Amino acid sequence: AQTVTQSQPEMSVQEAETVTLSCTYDTSESDYYLFWYKQPPSRQMILVIRQEAYKQQNATENRFSVNFQKAAKSFSLKISDSQLGDAAMYFCAYRSGDGGSQGNLIFGKGTKLSVKP
Amino acid sequence: ETGVTQTPRHLVMGMTNKKSLKCEQHLGHNAMYWYKQSAKKPLELMFVYSLEERVENNSVPSRFSPECPNSSHLFLHLHTLQPEDSALYLCASSQAGLGLHNSPLHFGNGTRLTVT
């Protein structure tokens, strides 16, 4: 079974600085997808960024980028120029690339990010 | 407007009550999910309806009963719950099918359930 581990329960960053959130996963599959979701106090889970395992190039979305290390099974999220609105819980998630998983996401426990003004 | 709407936003119920959670998606997706989010634990998948096929998680107690009358609506019927069932229940939808495994899940705002 696949597992996702986020080893940092809480992180803090100064506004305008850069922070990296860690995520590792365990799988025997070669085809899969990785996601980072953000959950602000409004409770809605919002997709931040996604990565296909077959792509070597790291995904980027504006101030958000990932460092995908397939051999190490690591998928960290870097937030540049942190803003107060970035404060939230961040969840790393894994989705199998086969057809039998019904599209289910497997989540880590999350990292609570605080942004200091 | 989130695209995925859940009602009610908050629910307090006694252990002998029967209640239902409702989820509606306006995104044209064909897969819908119920997740349970408890403090200090990863989100747990409860049920999936994908391409009209129900996938059941065998660890979910029978006091939780899903219903998916069509691809846009999903319900979670609750009866004789326990205090440990108190949690945030999140509904999500996605587009399922071949070649769509990178299609993200879109979540609602959740129902905060408290069982007294």
Interface residues (C-beta under 8 A of the other chain):
Chain A: V4 Y33 F35 Y37 S42 R43 Q44 M45 I46 L47 R50 E52 F91 R95 S96 G97 G99 Q102 G103 N104 L105 I106 F107 G108 K109 G110
Chain B: T2 A31 Y33 K40 K41 P42 L43 L45 V48 S50 E53 V55 L88 L90 A92 S94 A96 L98 L100 H101 N102 S103 P104 L105 H106 F107 G108 N109 G110 R112
